[in-house]
Amino acid sequence: MKNAIIIGADRVGAALVKIIDQSDSLYLIAVVDSNPVAPALRLAKERGIATDSSWEKYIDQPIDVVIETTGNESIFSSLREVRDRRWVIIPATVAKLISDLMEEQEKLINQLSTQSRKQDLVLRSTHDGMIAIDQSRKVTIFNKSAQSMTDLQNVDVIGREISELIPNSELPRILDSGVPEVNREQMLDNGRKIITTRTPMIDDAGNIVGAFAVFKDITEVVEMAEEVTSLKSVQTMLEAIIHSSEEAITVVDEDGKGLMVNPAYTRLTGLKAEDIYGKPATTDISEGESMHMKVLRTRKPVRGVRLKVGPNRRDVVVNVAPVIVDGKIKGSVGVIHDVSEIKSLTDELHRARQIIRTLEAKYSFTDIIGNSREMEFAVEQAKLGATTPATVLLRGESGTGKELFAHAIHNSSNRKYKKFVRVNCAAISESLLESELFGYEEGAFSGARKGGKLGLFEEANGGSIFLDEIGELSGDTQAKLLRVLQENEIIRVGGTKSTPIDVRVIAATNVNLEKRIIDGSFREDLYYRINRLPIFIPPLRERKEDLALLCNHLIQKLNQDYGRNIEGITEPAIRYLNEYDWPGNVRELENILGRAIIHLSFHESWINVEAIPSLNSNSSLSQKPILLPEESRSLQSQMEVYEKEVLQTTLDHCENNKTKTAKLLGISLRNLYYKLDKYSIE
């Protein structure tokens, strides 16, 4: 668990206190704010969390994460000055985004829960009796109206076989046959007469998972019909039953002309009785085919058809059945169920889950742009790798998209709902890398956290770990990594007990590992372990046919980043870009397009040749002459001479700024130091 501190106790701070206090991965040490009545301070005190007015007091404490919510630039700058203490600083903009996302998620979940409770209330409140059974013929739904009609109690019914409760129930037959029955009369054991519609419940795969019956008590109606012979009286009584239903009902005659709608129909569609009476059955259809007309043609009922109805285009599911008297069709009756609101909440929840999921693995294979044969082959190999637990080695130059492939492989594997941990092996100092990867025990070294610390392999247990720049690992770390891959277990720094883990390893490198094996800087046995499924990602110069697609994709991304509305790039500009070899690959292309967009005026909407920065001077490598082979020198020795010259020239150009030099050459800082030492460059 990592230690955290919140600086700023406003509304965002209070929200983050609640989130972190429930987290299993973060432990909140303190909340800091100069305002003693700030809401997050009061909340922290109530939960027994330390509060203070100054964050400087916590500089020497083992803090991993600092969340700065004030937005005060001076505070943020002060925090960055002490960043060598290994803090991860989360700025106010990111903190607010996280707070807003979590609040939105909670709001959507509450809305969905409220909607579910409303559905349960409708189920309990409807005047129609409802009974459902599962595949084992046991009762799963038995609403209040069903209890009233059958004189049975819900507590005595749920979980029992339907034949034990209602011996003459036809639901088992519906379960076996899968054929629905509409408006069938049935006599209950207590003497009540009901009219019931029975239907099988079918899942998306077409399997029958149960049966469902909706029924009304028509005992009184039948008794009155036997006493009253007037057709008008019978019609009035049937209309009263339909109008009292909470379900939206519509009735048409044999010609498809509207005969009757109930108030529930008007509430759902916005159409009144006068808008429907005598009008064609298609009058209320906004999108889709009229099911009334289909039933009149086929004389067969239809169920669960999605349509949009009414002027407001309400999304509904309809069930329609024919009315047949003495073998002749006299019309049809439709029952309409509203699904618009449920669908809207479901979509909102899905979008919220997608946003939260991007905090782990961000990309999928749809984010990999390219139709070239080389790129398609790499993607196919990566998709194959996603289906297996084998270690994947992503190989390619800097800027080709190795991390993008790693995300996509994880998100397409059966581990996609587990953690995806990213580690840049060149970005963590050698003294810390081993303890970060494998964790450490309490007292393993000076300053070790009490209770020890989980390593990144343990954090990724059950999921995937992405080891970028794996070629930069030291020999000792390589040996420990080899043990992890062979034995599927780790031993923490300072510990003796092994811990079993289940982690899928995805590695990446832009260096020649085979050459590293020859010069002794990379273990051959580790190479064979990680090279189970090598995937070579082609550089941009080998797939220039993808330039147009990449440009359009990157322009859309940059539009969002810069708040612009650039429509695209002209054909002459694409041809100009094709003439360049792109040593920095897609990362360099994004840089060039970003610079072009920045310098476009706001009335310009296309990137032309004039807007593109000079490509000849974009890379120091492009200015260097190509060395010709000499008879007395091997290719390897000439390449090393050229590499040394490039390093010296670039270092001089950057005024000995090694960080800038590494960035310009597209290599890691660790790799740069290795090469400087190799060629004895001061």
C-alpha positions as CSV (number, residue, x, y, z in Angstrom):
1,M,0.0,0.0,0.0
2,K,1.3,3.4,-0.9
3,N,1.2,6.4,1.4
4,A,-0.5,9.6,0.2
5,I,-1.1,13.2,1.4
6,I,-3.7,15.6,0.1
7,I,-2.8,19.3,-0.1
8,G,-6.0,21.4,-0.3
9,A,-9.1,20.6,1.6
10,D,-11.8,22.0,-0.6
11,R,-14.7,20.0,-2.2
12,V,-12.3,18.0,-4.4
13,G,-10.1,17.3,-1.4
14,A,-13.1,16.1,0.6
15,A,-14.2,13.8,-2.3
16,L,-10.7,12.3,-2.5
17,V,-10.6,11.7,1.3
18,K,-13.7,9.5,0.9
19,I,-12.2,7.7,-2.1
20,I,-8.7,7.0,-0.6
21,D,-10.1,6.1,2.8
22,Q,-11.9,3.2,1.1
23,S,-9.0,2.2,-1.1
24,D,-6.9,-0.9,-0.6
25,S,-3.9,0.5,-2.5
26,L,-3.5,4.0,-0.9
27,Y,-3.1,5.0,2.8
28,L,-3.9,8.6,3.6
29,I,-1.3,10.0,6.0
30,A,-2.6,13.6,6.3
31,V,-4.8,16.3,4.8
32,V,-3.2,19.8,4.6
33,D,-4.8,23.2,4.2
34,S,-4.3,26.6,5.7
35,N,-8.0,27.1,6.1
36,P,-8.9,25.5,9.5
37,V,-12.6,25.1,8.5
38,A,-12.1,23.6,5.1
39,P,-14.5,20.6,4.6
40,A,-11.8,18.0,3.9
41,L,-10.1,18.8,7.3
42,R,-13.3,18.3,9.2
43,L,-13.9,15.0,7.3
44,A,-10.4,13.8,8.0
45,K,-10.7,14.5,11.7
46,E,-13.9,12.5,11.8
47,R,-12.1,9.6,10.3
48,G,-9.0,9.8,12.5
49,I,-6.7,11.1,9.7
50,A,-4.0,13.7,10.6
51,T,-4.6,17.3,9.5
52,D,-2.2,20.2,9.3
53,S,-1.8,23.7,7.9
54,S,1.7,23.1,6.3
55,W,2.8,20.3,4.0
56,E,6.6,21.0,4.6
57,K,6.3,19.0,7.9
58,Y,5.9,15.8,5.9
59,I,8.9,16.1,3.6
60,D,10.9,13.5,5.5
61,Q,8.1,11.0,5.9
62,P,7.7,8.0,3.5
63,I,5.2,9.5,1.1
64,D,4.6,8.0,-2.3
65,V,1.8,10.1,-3.7
66,V,1.1,13.8,-3.2
67,I,-2.3,15.0,-4.4
68,E,-2.3,18.8,-4.9
69,T,-5.9,20.1,-5.3
70,T,-5.5,23.8,-4.7
71,G,-4.3,24.7,-8.2
72,N,-1.8,27.1,-6.6
73,E,1.2,27.2,-9.0
74,S,3.6,28.2,-6.2
75,I,2.7,25.2,-4.1
76,F,3.0,22.9,-7.2
77,S,6.4,24.4,-8.0
78,S,7.6,23.9,-4.4
79,L,6.5,20.3,-4.5
80,R,8.4,19.7,-7.7
81,E,11.6,21.1,-6.1
82,V,11.6,18.2,-3.6
83,R,10.6,15.6,-6.2
84,D,13.9,13.8,-5.8
85,R,12.3,12.3,-2.7
86,R,10.4,9.9,-5.0
87,W,7.0,11.6,-4.8
88,V,4.4,11.1,-7.4
89,I,2.7,14.5,-7.7
90,I,-0.9,14.5,-9.0
91,P,-1.8,18.1,-10.0
92,A,-5.1,19.8,-9.3
93,T,-6.5,19.3,-12.8
94,V,-6.0,15.5,-12.6
95,A,-7.3,15.3,-9.0
96,K,-10.5,17.2,-10.0
97,L,-10.9,14.9,-13.0
98,I,-10.6,11.8,-10.8
99,S,-13.1,13.3,-8.3
100,D,-15.6,14.2,-11.0
101,L,-15.4,10.8,-12.5
102,M,-15.9,9.0,-9.3
103,E,-18.8,11.3,-8.4
104,E,-20.3,10.7,-11.8
105,Q,-19.9,7.0,-11.4
106,E,-21.6,7.0,-8.1
107,K,-24.4,9.2,-9.5
108,L,-25.0,6.8,-12.4
109,I,-25.0,3.7,-10.1
110,N,-27.5,5.4,-7.8
111,Q,-29.7,6.2,-10.8
112,L,-29.6,2.6,-12.0
113,S,-30.4,1.4,-8.5
114,T,-33.3,3.8,-8.3
115,Q,-34.6,2.6,-11.7
116,S,-34.3,-1.0,-10.5
117,R,-36.3,-0.2,-7.4
118,K,-38.9,1.5,-9.6
119,Q,-39.1,-1.7,-11.7
120,D,-39.6,-3.8,-8.6
121,L,-42.3,-1.4,-7.4
122,V,-44.1,-1.6,-10.8
123,L,-43.9,-5.4,-10.6
124,R,-45.4,-5.4,-7.2
125,S,-48.0,-2.8,-7.9
126,T,-49.3,-4.0,-11.3
127,H,-52.9,-5.4,-11.3
128,D,-51.8,-8.3,-13.4
129,G,-50.7,-11.5,-11.8
130,M,-47.2,-12.6,-12.8
131,I,-45.4,-15.9,-12.3
132,A,-42.0,-17.0,-13.7
133,I,-40.2,-20.3,-13.4
134,D,-36.6,-21.3,-14.2
135,Q,-35.3,-24.3,-16.1
136,S,-35.8,-26.5,-13.1
137,R,-39.5,-25.4,-13.0
138,K,-39.0,-23.6,-9.7
139,V,-40.8,-20.3,-9.1
140,T,-38.6,-17.2,-9.3
141,I,-41.3,-14.4,-9.6
142,F,-44.6,-14.3,-7.8
143,N,-45.9,-10.8,-7.5
144,K,-48.5,-9.3,-5.1
145,S,-51.4,-9.7,-7.6
146,A,-50.6,-13.3,-8.1
147,Q,-50.6,-13.9,-4.4
148,S,-54.1,-12.2,-4.2
149,M,-55.5,-14.3,-7.0
150,T,-54.1,-17.7,-5.9
151,D,-54.4,-17.2,-2.1
152,L,-50.7,-18.2,-1.8
153,Q,-48.0,-16.3,0.0
154,N,-44.7,-15.3,-1.7
155,V,-42.6,-16.7,1.1
156,D,-44.2,-20.1,0.6
157,V,-43.9,-20.1,-3.1
158,I,-40.4,-18.9,-4.2
159,G,-38.1,-21.8,-4.9
160,R,-40.7,-24.5,-5.1
161,E,-41.8,-26.4,-8.2
162,I,-44.9,-24.8,-9.9
163,S,-46.7,-28.2,-10.1
164,E,-46.7,-28.4,-6.3
165,L,-48.4,-25.1,-6.0
166,I,-50.7,-24.9,-9.1
167,P,-51.1,-28.5,-10.4
168,N,-52.9,-27.5,-13.6
169,S,-50.2,-24.9,-14.5
170,E,-49.2,-25.0,-18.2
171,L,-45.9,-23.2,-17.7
172,P,-43.9,-26.5,-17.7
173,R,-45.3,-27.3,-21.1
174,I,-44.3,-23.9,-22.4
175,L,-40.8,-24.5,-20.9
176,D,-40.5,-27.8,-22.9
177,S,-42.1,-26.6,-26.2
178,G,-40.9,-23.0,-26.4
179,V,-44.2,-22.0,-28.0
180,P,-46.1,-19.1,-26.4
181,E,-49.8,-19.1,-25.7
182,V,-52.0,-16.0,-25.6
183,N,-55.2,-15.3,-23.8
184,R,-55.9,-18.8,-22.5
185,E,-58.5,-19.4,-19.8
186,Q,-57.6,-21.3,-16.7
187,M,-59.4,-22.3,-13.5
188,L,-57.5,-22.0,-10.3
189,D,-57.9,-24.4,-7.3
190,N,-59.7,-21.7,-5.3
191,G,-62.4,-21.4,-8.0
192,R,-61.1,-18.2,-9.6
193,K,-61.1,-18.0,-13.4
194,I,-58.2,-16.2,-15.1
195,I,-57.1,-15.4,-18.6
196,T,-53.4,-15.8,-19.0
197,T,-50.6,-15.3,-21.6
198,R,-47.7,-17.7,-21.3
199,T,-44.4,-17.3,-23.0
200,P,-40.9,-18.9,-22.9
201,M,-38.0,-16.7,-21.7
202,I,-35.2,-16.9,-24.2
203,D,-31.7,-15.5,-23.7
204,D,-29.5,-13.8,-26.4
205,A,-28.1,-17.2,-27.4
206,G,-31.5,-18.6,-28.2
207,N,-31.7,-20.9,-25.2
208,I,-34.9,-21.3,-23.2
209,V,-34.0,-20.3,-19.6
210,G,-37.5,-20.2,-18.1
211,A,-41.2,-19.5,-18.7
212,F,-43.4,-16.5,-17.7
213,A,-47.1,-16.0,-17.3
214,V,-49.2,-12.8,-17.1
215,F,-52.8,-13.3,-16.0
216,K,-55.9,-11.4,-15.0
217,D,-58.7,-12.5,-12.7
218,I,-61.7,-12.6,-15.0
219,T,-64.1,-14.4,-12.6
220,E,-66.3,-11.4,-12.1
221,V,-66.1,-10.5,-15.8
222,V,-67.2,-14.0,-16.9
223,E,-70.0,-13.9,-14.3
224,M,-71.3,-10.6,-15.6
225,A,-71.0,-11.7,-19.2
226,E,-73.1,-14.7,-18.5
227,E,-75.7,-12.4,-16.9
228,V,-75.5,-9.5,-19.4
229,T,-76.1,-10.5,-23.0
230,S,-75.8,-7.0,-24.4
231,L,-72.7,-6.7,-26.6
232,K,-72.3,-3.1,-25.5
233,S,-72.1,-4.1,-21.9
234,V,-69.4,-6.7,-22.6
235,Q,-67.5,-4.2,-24.7
236,T,-67.6,-1.6,-22.0
237,M,-66.3,-4.1,-19.4
238,L,-63.4,-5.1,-21.7
239,E,-62.5,-1.5,-22.3
240,A,-62.5,-0.9,-18.5
241,I,-60.1,-3.8,-18.0
242,I,-57.7,-2.5,-20.7
243,H,-57.9,1.1,-19.4
244,S,-57.1,0.0,-15.9
245,S,-53.9,-1.8,-17.0
246,E,-50.6,-0.1,-16.2
247,E,-49.2,-1.5,-19.5
248,A,-49.6,0.5,-22.7
249,I,-52.2,-1.3,-24.8
250,T,-53.3,-0.6,-28.4
251,V,-56.0,-2.5,-30.4
252,V,-56.7,-2.5,-34.1
253,D,-59.4,-4.1,-36.3
254,E,-58.9,-6.6,-39.1
255,D,-58.1,-3.8,-41.5
256,G,-55.4,-2.4,-39.3
257,K,-57.4,0.7,-38.2
258,G,-57.1,1.9,-34.6
259,L,-59.9,0.8,-32.3
260,M,-58.6,1.4,-28.8
261,V,-55.7,2.8,-26.7
262,N,-55.5,3.1,-23.0
263,P,-54.2,6.0,-20.8
264,A,-50.9,4.2,-20.3
265,Y,-50.4,4.2,-24.0
266,T,-51.0,8.0,-24.2
267,R,-48.5,8.6,-21.4
268,L,-45.8,6.5,-23.2
269,T,-46.2,7.7,-26.8
270,G,-47.7,11.2,-26.3
271,L,-50.6,10.2,-28.7
272,K,-54.2,10.6,-27.6
273,A,-57.1,8.4,-28.5
274,E,-58.3,10.8,-31.2
275,D,-54.9,10.6,-32.9
276,I,-55.3,6.8,-33.2
277,Y,-59.0,6.0,-33.7
278,G,-59.7,5.0,-37.3
279,K,-56.1,5.7,-38.4
280,P,-53.7,3.1,-39.9
281,A,-51.7,1.0,-37.5
282,T,-48.5,2.7,-38.8
283,T,-49.6,6.1,-37.4
284,D,-47.6,5.8,-34.2
285,I,-44.5,4.2,-35.7
286,S,-41.5,6.5,-35.9
287,E,-39.0,3.8,-36.8
288,G,-39.6,0.2,-37.7
289,E,-42.3,-2.0,-39.1
290,S,-45.9,-2.1,-37.7
291,M,-46.3,-5.3,-35.8
292,H,-50.1,-5.0,-36.0
293,M,-49.9,-5.3,-39.8
294,K,-47.5,-8.2,-39.6
295,V,-49.7,-10.1,-37.1
296,L,-52.8,-9.5,-39.3
297,R,-50.9,-10.9,-42.3
298,T,-49.3,-14.0,-40.6
299,R,-52.0,-14.7,-37.9
300,K,-49.1,-15.4,-35.5
301,P,-48.1,-13.4,-32.4
302,V,-44.8,-11.5,-32.2
303,R,-42.8,-10.7,-29.0
304,G,-39.9,-8.6,-28.0
305,V,-39.7,-6.4,-31.1
306,R,-37.8,-3.1,-30.8
307,L,-39.5,0.0,-32.3
308,K,-39.5,3.8,-31.9
309,V,-43.0,5.2,-31.4
310,G,-44.7,8.6,-31.1
311,P,-43.5,12.1,-31.9
312,N,-40.8,11.8,-29.2
313,R,-39.4,8.6,-30.8
314,R,-39.6,6.6,-27.6
315,D,-37.6,3.3,-27.6
316,V,-40.0,0.5,-26.8
317,V,-40.4,-3.3,-27.0
318,V,-43.8,-4.5,-28.3
319,N,-45.7,-7.8,-28.0
320,V,-48.6,-8.2,-30.4
321,A,-51.1,-11.1,-30.6
322,P,-54.0,-11.7,-33.1
323,V,-57.7,-11.7,-32.1
324,I,-59.3,-14.7,-33.7
325,V,-63.0,-15.5,-33.4
326,D,-64.5,-18.7,-34.9
327,G,-61.3,-19.1,-37.0
328,K,-61.5,-15.6,-38.4
329,I,-59.1,-12.8,-37.5
330,K,-60.9,-9.8,-36.1
331,G,-57.9,-7.6,-35.2
332,S,-54.8,-7.6,-32.9
333,V,-53.8,-6.4,-29.5
334,G,-50.4,-4.9,-28.7
335,V,-48.7,-4.4,-25.4
336,I,-45.9,-1.8,-25.3
337,H,-43.0,-1.6,-22.8
338,D,-40.8,1.5,-22.5
339,V,-37.0,0.7,-22.4
340,S,-35.7,4.2,-23.3
341,E,-34.8,5.2,-19.7
342,I,-33.3,1.9,-18.8
343,K,-31.2,1.9,-22.0
344,S,-30.0,5.4,-21.4
345,L,-28.9,4.6,-17.8
346,T,-27.2,1.4,-19.0
347,D,-25.3,3.3,-21.8
348,E,-24.2,6.0,-19.3
349,L,-22.9,3.3,-16.9
350,H,-21.1,1.6,-19.7
351,R,-19.4,4.9,-20.7
352,A,-18.4,5.5,-17.1
353,R,-16.9,2.0,-16.8
354,Q,-15.0,2.6,-20.0
355,I,-13.6,5.9,-18.6
356,I,-12.5,4.2,-15.4
357,R,-11.0,1.3,-17.3
358,T,-8.7,3.7,-19.2
359,L,-7.0,4.4,-15.9
360,E,-5.4,0.9,-16.4
361,A,-4.9,-0.4,-19.9
362,K,-5.9,2.4,-22.3
363,Y,-5.7,1.0,-25.8
364,S,-7.1,-1.9,-27.9
365,F,-6.3,-3.2,-31.4
366,T,-8.7,-0.7,-32.9
367,D,-6.4,2.0,-31.8
368,I,-3.5,0.6,-33.9
369,I,-3.6,2.5,-37.2
370,G,-2.3,1.0,-40.4
371,N,-3.3,-1.1,-43.4
372,S,0.2,-1.9,-44.7
373,R,1.1,-5.6,-45.0
374,E,3.9,-5.3,-42.4
375,M,1.6,-3.7,-39.8
376,E,-1.2,-6.1,-40.4
377,F,1.2,-9.0,-39.9
378,A,2.4,-7.5,-36.6
379,V,-1.2,-7.0,-35.4
380,E,-2.1,-10.6,-36.3
381,Q,0.9,-11.8,-34.4
382,A,-0.1,-9.7,-31.4
383,K,-3.7,-11.0,-31.5
384,L,-2.3,-14.5,-31.5
385,G,-0.2,-13.6,-28.5
386,A,-3.2,-12.3,-26.7
387,T,-4.8,-15.7,-26.8
388,T,-1.8,-17.5,-25.2
389,P,-0.1,-17.1,-21.8
390,A,3.3,-17.0,-23.5
391,T,5.8,-14.2,-22.9
392,V,5.7,-11.6,-25.7
393,L,8.7,-9.6,-26.8
394,L,7.9,-6.4,-28.7
395,R,10.8,-5.3,-30.9
396,G,11.0,-2.1,-32.8
397,E,12.6,1.3,-33.0
398,S,11.8,4.1,-30.5
399,G,8.4,5.7,-31.4
400,T,6.9,2.7,-33.3
401,G,4.2,2.0,-30.8
402,K,5.5,-0.9,-28.7
403,E,3.5,0.3,-25.6
404,L,0.4,0.6,-27.7
405,F,0.7,-3.1,-28.7
406,A,1.3,-4.0,-25.1
407,H,-2.0,-2.4,-24.0
408,A,-3.9,-4.0,-26.9
409,I,-2.5,-7.5,-26.1
410,H,-3.6,-7.2,-22.4
411,N,-7.1,-5.8,-23.3
412,S,-7.7,-8.7,-25.7
413,S,-6.5,-11.4,-23.3
414,N,-8.5,-13.2,-20.6
415,R,-6.7,-11.0,-18.1
416,K,-8.2,-7.8,-19.4
417,Y,-10.2,-7.3,-16.2
418,K,-7.1,-7.7,-14.0
419,K,-4.3,-5.2,-13.5
420,F,-2.0,-3.9,-16.2
421,V,1.3,-2.7,-14.7
422,R,3.8,-0.7,-16.8
423,V,7.5,-0.5,-15.9
424,N,10.1,1.5,-17.8
425,C,13.2,-0.4,-16.8
426,A,15.4,2.5,-18.0
427,A,13.5,5.2,-16.1
428,I,14.1,3.7,-12.6
429,S,17.5,4.0,-11.0
430,E,19.5,0.7,-10.7
431,S,19.5,1.0,-6.9
432,L,15.7,1.1,-6.8
433,L,14.7,-1.1,-9.7
434,E,15.1,-4.5,-8.0
435,S,13.1,-3.4,-4.9
436,E,10.4,-1.9,-7.2
437,L,10.0,-5.0,-9.3
438,F,10.2,-7.6,-6.5
439,G,9.4,-5.7,-3.3
440,Y,11.2,-5.8,-0.1
441,E,10.9,-7.0,3.5
442,E,10.8,-4.9,6.6
443,G,14.4,-3.9,7.5
444,A,15.8,-5.0,4.1
445,F,17.8,-1.7,3.9
446,S,18.0,1.7,5.5
447,G,14.7,3.6,5.1
448,A,12.7,0.5,4.2
449,R,9.1,0.9,5.0
450,K,7.7,-0.8,8.1
451,G,6.0,-4.0,7.1
452,G,7.8,-4.1,3.8
453,K,6.5,-3.3,0.4
454,L,4.8,-5.2,-2.5
455,G,6.8,-5.3,-5.7
456,L,5.3,-4.5,-9.1
457,F,5.2,-8.2,-9.9
458,E,3.0,-8.9,-6.9
459,E,0.9,-5.8,-7.8
460,A,0.3,-7.3,-11.2
461,N,-0.6,-10.8,-9.9
462,G,-3.4,-12.3,-12.0
463,G,-2.8,-9.6,-14.7
464,S,0.0,-8.5,-17.0
465,I,3.2,-6.6,-16.5
466,F,4.8,-4.6,-19.3
467,L,8.6,-4.4,-19.0
468,D,9.7,-1.6,-21.4
469,E,13.4,-1.1,-22.2
470,I,14.1,-4.6,-20.9
471,G,17.5,-4.5,-22.6
472,E,18.7,-1.9,-20.0
473,L,18.3,-4.3,-17.0
474,S,21.5,-5.0,-15.0
475,G,22.9,-8.5,-14.8
476,D,21.6,-9.1,-11.2
477,T,18.1,-8.0,-12.1
478,Q,18.2,-10.2,-15.2
479,A,19.0,-13.2,-13.1
480,K,16.1,-12.5,-10.7
481,L,13.7,-11.9,-13.7
482,L,14.8,-15.2,-15.1
483,R,13.8,-17.0,-11.9
484,V,10.4,-15.3,-12.0
485,L,9.8,-16.5,-15.6
486,Q,11.1,-20.1,-14.8
487,E,9.5,-20.7,-11.4
488,N,6.6,-18.3,-11.4
489,E,7.6,-17.0,-8.0
490,I,9.5,-14.0,-6.5
491,I,11.6,-13.5,-3.5
492,R,11.5,-10.0,-2.0
493,V,14.7,-8.0,-1.3
494,G,15.9,-9.0,2.1
495,G,13.6,-12.0,2.3
496,T,14.0,-15.8,2.1
497,K,10.5,-16.9,1.5
498,S,9.3,-17.3,-2.1
499,T,5.9,-16.0,-3.1
500,P,4.0,-17.7,-6.1
501,I,2.6,-15.3,-8.7
502,D,0.6,-15.6,-11.8
503,V,1.7,-12.8,-14.1
504,R,1.8,-12.5,-17.9
505,V,5.0,-10.7,-19.0
506,I,5.1,-8.5,-22.0
507,A,8.6,-7.1,-22.7
508,A,9.8,-4.5,-25.2
509,T,13.1,-3.2,-26.4
510,N,14.6,-1.1,-29.2
511,V,18.1,-2.5,-28.9
512,N,19.8,-5.4,-30.6
513,L,19.6,-8.1,-27.9
514,E,21.6,-10.5,-29.9
515,K,24.4,-8.1,-30.0
516,R,24.0,-7.5,-26.2
517,I,24.4,-11.3,-25.7
518,I,27.6,-11.3,-27.7
519,D,29.1,-8.5,-25.7
520,G,28.0,-10.1,-22.5
521,S,25.6,-7.4,-21.3
522,F,22.4,-9.5,-21.7
523,R,21.9,-13.1,-20.5
524,E,21.4,-15.6,-23.2
525,D,19.1,-17.8,-21.0
526,L,16.8,-14.8,-20.3
527,Y,16.7,-14.0,-24.0
528,Y,15.4,-17.5,-24.8
529,R,12.8,-17.1,-22.0
530,I,11.4,-13.7,-23.2
531,N,11.7,-14.5,-26.9
532,R,8.9,-17.1,-27.0
533,L,6.7,-14.9,-29.2
534,P,8.7,-12.0,-30.8
535,I,6.7,-9.4,-32.6
536,F,8.6,-7.0,-34.9
537,I,6.9,-3.6,-35.2
538,P,7.9,-2.0,-38.5
539,P,9.4,1.5,-38.5
540,L,7.4,4.2,-40.3
541,R,9.8,4.4,-43.2
542,E,8.9,0.8,-44.1
543,R,5.1,1.5,-44.1
544,K,4.8,4.9,-45.7
545,E,1.5,3.8,-47.2
546,D,0.0,4.3,-43.7
547,L,1.0,7.9,-43.5
548,A,-2.3,9.3,-44.6
549,L,-4.3,7.2,-42.1
550,L,-1.8,8.0,-39.3
551,C,-2.0,11.8,-40.1
552,N,-5.8,11.8,-40.0
553,H,-5.8,9.9,-36.7
554,L,-3.2,12.1,-35.1
555,I,-4.9,15.3,-36.3
556,Q,-8.1,14.2,-34.5
557,K,-6.1,13.5,-31.4
558,L,-4.3,16.8,-31.6
559,N,-7.6,18.7,-32.2
560,Q,-8.8,17.5,-28.8
561,D,-5.4,18.3,-27.2
562,Y,-5.2,21.8,-28.7
563,G,-8.9,22.7,-28.9
564,R,-8.7,23.1,-32.7
565,N,-10.9,21.9,-35.6
566,I,-8.4,20.9,-38.3
567,E,-10.1,18.9,-41.0
568,G,-7.1,17.1,-42.4
569,I,-3.9,17.3,-44.4
570,T,-3.6,18.1,-48.2
571,E,-2.4,15.6,-50.8
572,P,0.7,17.6,-51.6
573,A,1.6,17.7,-47.9
574,I,1.2,13.9,-47.7
575,R,3.6,13.5,-50.7
576,Y,6.0,15.8,-49.0
577,L,5.9,13.7,-45.8
578,N,6.5,10.6,-47.9
579,E,9.9,11.9,-49.0
580,Y,11.2,11.8,-45.4
581,D,12.5,8.7,-43.7
582,W,11.1,9.4,-40.2
583,P,13.9,8.2,-37.9
584,G,11.7,9.1,-34.9
585,N,8.8,7.1,-36.4
586,V,5.2,7.9,-35.4
587,R,6.3,9.9,-32.3
588,E,8.2,12.2,-34.7
589,L,5.3,12.4,-37.0
590,E,3.0,13.5,-34.2
591,N,5.6,16.1,-33.2
592,I,5.7,17.5,-36.7
593,L,1.9,17.6,-37.1
594,G,1.5,19.2,-33.6
595,R,4.0,21.9,-34.5
596,A,2.2,22.5,-37.8
597,I,-1.2,22.9,-36.1
598,I,0.2,25.3,-33.5
599,H,1.4,27.6,-36.2
600,L,-1.8,27.5,-38.3
601,S,-4.1,30.5,-37.8
602,F,-7.6,29.8,-36.5
603,H,-9.3,30.4,-39.8
604,E,-7.2,27.7,-41.5
605,S,-8.6,24.2,-41.4
606,W,-6.1,22.1,-43.6
607,I,-2.4,21.4,-43.1
608,N,-0.6,22.2,-46.3
609,V,3.1,21.9,-47.2
610,E,3.9,25.5,-46.1
611,A,2.6,24.7,-42.6
612,I,5.0,21.7,-42.1
613,P,8.3,22.5,-40.4
614,S,11.5,21.7,-42.4
615,L,12.1,18.0,-42.3
616,N,15.7,18.1,-43.5
617,S,16.8,19.8,-40.2
618,N,14.4,17.9,-38.0
619,S,16.9,15.1,-37.2
620,S,20.6,15.6,-36.6
621,L,21.1,12.1,-38.1
622,S,19.7,13.2,-41.4
623,Q,22.6,15.7,-41.8
624,K,25.3,13.1,-41.4
625,P,27.0,11.6,-44.4
626,I,26.9,7.8,-44.9
627,L,30.2,6.2,-44.4
628,L,31.4,3.9,-47.2
629,P,32.9,0.5,-46.4
630,E,36.7,0.3,-46.3
631,E,38.5,-2.9,-47.2
632,S,40.6,-2.8,-44.1
633,R,37.6,-2.3,-41.7
634,S,34.6,-4.6,-40.9
635,L,31.0,-3.3,-41.1
636,Q,30.7,-3.6,-37.3
637,S,33.7,-1.4,-36.7
638,Q,32.6,1.2,-39.2
639,M,29.1,1.3,-37.6
640,E,30.7,1.9,-34.2
641,V,32.9,4.7,-35.6
642,Y,29.8,6.3,-37.1
643,E,27.8,5.8,-33.9
644,K,30.5,7.4,-31.8
645,E,30.6,10.4,-34.3
646,V,26.9,10.8,-34.1
647,L,27.0,10.7,-30.3
648,Q,29.8,13.3,-30.1
649,T,28.1,15.6,-32.6
650,T,24.7,15.5,-30.9
651,L,26.3,15.9,-27.4
652,D,28.1,19.0,-28.7
653,H,24.9,20.4,-30.3
654,C,23.1,19.9,-27.0
655,E,25.9,21.6,-25.0
656,N,26.6,18.4,-23.1
657,N,23.0,18.2,-21.8
658,K,22.7,14.4,-21.6
659,T,18.9,14.4,-21.0
660,K,18.3,16.5,-24.1
661,T,20.8,14.4,-26.1
662,A,19.1,11.2,-25.2
663,K,15.7,12.6,-26.1
664,L,16.9,13.9,-29.5
665,L,18.5,10.6,-30.3
666,G,15.4,8.7,-29.2
667,I,17.2,6.5,-26.7
668,S,16.9,6.1,-22.9
669,L,19.2,8.1,-20.6
670,R,20.6,4.8,-19.3
671,N,21.4,3.7,-22.8
672,L,23.1,7.0,-23.5
673,Y,25.4,6.6,-20.5
674,Y,26.2,3.1,-21.6
675,K,27.3,4.3,-25.0
676,L,29.3,7.2,-23.7
677,D,31.2,4.9,-21.5
678,K,31.6,2.4,-24.3
679,Y,33.2,5.0,-26.6
680,S,35.1,6.8,-23.8
681,I,33.3,10.1,-24.6
682,E,33.7,12.7,-21.9
